[in-house]
Structures are given as structure tokens and as C-alpha cells.
């Protein structure tokens, strides 16, 4: 049974469609955020620790940062299709956003490691610590405190960038709203709801990060 909202062509069944789009946005953000952060941490450490890795990975970092994200979705999707291994829209979204997130995270990690004073590293090594012990117990904790606010901003930006995945056919929150707008012409109501939904996704991340920062400084 369909229930139609007063003075609108929207129906209550449309709410489920929008909530599915919201869930897909959250899922894409979480997956790309986790994979991109892990990969970016490794890339950032490698580029800061090795001149060879810095030069070898420079093209990937420079190209990914320079090309608009929406074009990256199209290129990666087309590349897999051309080789006969077409991926699902979710897989394209996770792959592309993870690679993009990795680049941004790697630069944060590099800056964080570079911010650690050389005297602290030398003091740690003079106490008998190995390179890995110094990295795990001294450099990384200090670097995390430095880059954490920037990483939170990057993660919030990633959540909003998920709207671009619709270019490869993924129906996330904004795309779901656009489909309903085409049918109902209720642009103001739907876009307001989408804006509120993005706020409800991003604000808790920002708010919780402040508590984490205070604990780091304690």
C-alpha cells in the first residue's frame, strides 16, 4: 500500500530508496577510508624513508592529485571494461577512492614523520632502539598527533566525494535524491534532506575527533 505525502508526489516508499542510498554512501566511505588510510600510511612511510621509493611513487602521487576525481572514476572503469574485467560500481568506487585517499594520506604521513625532531630520533637510537622500535615508539606516535586533524578533514572530504561515484552507475545518497527529483520535481525538499544527511555523517566524525585530540594532548 502506497502512502503519498501531502502536497507532494513523494511516497513513503521513497524513504527506503533514499535510506539505501545513505547506507551505500556510508559503506563506501568506510571501505575507502580504511583501505586508503592503510595504503597511504605505507606509501607515506616508504617515500619518506627511501629516495628510491620517493622517485618511484612520485608519478602515482602527482597524477592522482592532478586529475579531477570524476575523471579518475571514468578512466578506471573504462580500463577494466576494455580488458574484459568490468567491475561492479561499488568496486570501482572503493578502488578509485582508496587510491585517492591513499595519496592524500601519504602526504600527511610524510609531513608528520618529517615533523619529528631529528634529536629525538638520535636519542632513541643512542638508547639502543632499533630503527623499527624508534619508528613504532617515537616517530609514529608523534607523527599521528601532528597529522590527525588533517586526516579527519581528508576523511570528511572523502565522505562528500562519494557523490561522484554515480558517474559509474553507483546509486549513493545524492544520486538516489536526483532520481527522485526527476520524478517528483521536489528538488528543495530532497536536496535539503540530502544536506542534512551529509551533515549527520560528517559532524559526528568531526566532533569525536576533537575528543580524540584532547586525549592525545593529555
Beta strands, then each sheet from edge to edge (+ up, - down):
end
